[in-house]
């Protein structure tokens, strides 16, 4: 394991120009770990953004296969991160070793998935409309299109996934795959982890001959604003709070040249329990739901924060069972002290609301988060009460009992945009409640049937996105291979000689791409 | 031809609730035409947006083939618009009949192109990752993805294309194809045209059994703000000024739920003339360039507003020839009086600048726009002087003579984002100046070789877009079939029973789509 230097990563070098040092803390004990980090100066942030800009022209023009080599090399380096590394991540985040080992595999798997996307080549979106010199009344000239990277991307590390949504996480992987150099802002909650992962990326970059500046990382509070406002930065990826994401969007929109921000923010992930399932397997649902609510200390973007059911003795029984499971949960150490404060504050807001009742959960005290169950009046949902729409980040959930189908519909229409919605039901439920499906489609990025939203598969078909405030742009996803689309834009080449065309668009089709040629998809060479 | 009622189009009905009437004017004489229009009230704008929202669930769930029928029916109705219609468009815009006839064909062709996109089905982006129940350490559940419309879209008509970028124009076609109902804000410069085209869309909607509210249109100044701020509206399409587009972006970002704005705004479309071409065919280039600068009164988004060449006697000769052609151009009536005022204002700003010299063009007086040629100091480009970056909408162009390759590079780096850039060269030029191509790729949406940017082909490979300020979102295009992407977002279906899945994602593949199944593209049925 390399020494944890704590210096910023700029253009393949380490830099510590400023005087201020930041300390990494043990998440469980709060004590200082023996690692400190150089808060980046404004000059260093500028250098990092300039380094990314300088790398862009070369990096984006590398063949997809070369960029795939780089991603595969990062994956291999991540897999090599050993138990000593895992131990450091665990100390910084209070997450258990098995979770970190799993997340390491997920993070390297994510890099390999994007390497596959690069080798497949469809991300280029190659389209060719051949010249029609005889067309009447006017001839058509040769017109071709493909997508290129938008430019340097600023990525913000998330607190809750020190690997999969951080230094070498999904946003970094998608940006690099798209040909966009990255400037990564390390999260203050796991800076030693970030340093070691950045070293791994650095080794992969050197080994595969990538341009210096393809990956840069800065430490420090407040440096994000310099980064988002830097003219070289062309897009932003972020996972965090609604307040934080909104602030980045405002900064980005206020630039002389506005840029897109892909922020994954706030979601309460409703789970709707339908009557047939309740009757048949209410006890199992209560147990499974308690597991999903408390998994990882409830610190998942897809944590089920809202459970909805139709008023019935069966639903009352489920609430009793769910409360019993949550009552029995041991306390959990949260990712950091700020997270616990924020959780306790969120619980206090719920407790203070006249329309919300505490159903179960041990009193919240000390340094560990206790699971909590609340029940809210259905009218709060129907009237879009803001408190009920806000994510309480931690192992708490709110249940809502609706009187009938009509109130269920009104309650769901009152919901804001979500990452996920879940239907728990039996086949007869899906016949009776088929109307729920299109309604939920308009509210969320992912609908699950008979599952739980925690646990986001990294694959081609995943959508980890959704209408605001789940994300700042419903047209993107931050998990899965479609995430690359956020960092690409189309360019059109009109009447180009073959020699000047990018390989993807040449008649000889050297990349063997499937292309849209005169309105038909084929993988042909153009004769 | 139906009577021009001048009432707003709301949910398949006509509505004129307010007292204020707006007058259509003859663009050439300024006199009132015998048509007046009901300024929409805030209540009517609300009704129009609500009508679009009410139509959304049904419209987006129609099969792509049904939506294609609707677009084809609109195309047929547009083709039926007769000489009397063309005469009205000409009176409202001062554009010649041949141009309007051509634009009519382009507009119906655009509808048919999107109908083809719908029948092809790739816009759905169907992806399927099948369950892997045996996977270690965790099984994978079945996960599928497709794209759906984002919701009701507000579209703003452009002044300069009364048909192709207006009521039934590209943004409307793309939104309808995506399954998004439209609320169209008619441009004040051609309201009678808008009324007749909206009637044509209405007939097509009725004939093909579309839901009421699939298309709505409102008249009036200031109604755009109500529309963009309406909670039912989920995206905005706009073609117009930088100031107007920026204002819409600010409104959209300031909403409780921010929405994307696709604004096509300001571009000066640099044309770079390389030495070999200059030597071989300078005279022809001067003649062709004069034609492109003055085409349609210079009122194209892709009008070449900047001509760049390397200092030489050949380039001086070209400037003389170009000036001669522009001097000889007759005056042209602009689209409206406001356009002429704005053009004259733009010329005055150029004339008042110490670093800019007037080279040719008849004095600007009276009601017609005269073609003008200016020359600017290359340092103005290098230093990104804002005046030189601003589009002067009309038949004027600015030439810049650079000293050498190095100054050429600096000048191009100083440019803001553009819709197009054009290289005029011979094969030996492209060898010597190959470095220009990647530099321009990072600045523009479309690069042309040996052509002129005016005249935008409507096809699959076209990009009419580009980095800010050419557009507000470089990842989109407002011409060509890729424009549909702006109004789609992905939705993921996890562990769905076949009966609940959308047709596009069912195992039996009833739409015969090519889908990404377990990382491989195929058009198979899943056994």
Interface residues (C-beta under 8 A of the other chain):
Chain A: X56 X57 X61 X102 X116 X120 X122 X125 X127 X128 X129 X137 X138 X140 X141 X143 X144 X145 X148 X150 X151 X249 X250 X253 X257 X258 X260 X416 X417 X427 X430 X434 X437 X438 X439 X441 X442 X444 X445 X446 X447 X448 X449 X450 X451 X455 X457 X459 X460 X461 X462 X463 X465 X467 X468 X469 X472 X473 X474 X475 X477 X480 X482 X488 X489 X490 X491 X492 X493 X494 X495 X496 X497 X499 X500 X514 X516 X519 X521
Chain B: X56 X57 X61 X102 X116 X120 X122 X125 X127 X128 X129 X137 X138 X140 X141 X143 X144 X145 X148 X150 X151 X249 X250 X253 X257 X258 X260 X416 X417 X427 X430 X434 X437 X438 X439 X441 X442 X444 X445 X446 X447 X448 X449 X450 X451 X455 X457 X459 X460 X461 X462 X463 X465 X467 X468 X469 X472 X473 X474 X475 X477 X480 X482 X488 X489 X490 X491 X492 X493 X494 X495 X496 X497 X499 X500 X514 X516 X519 X521
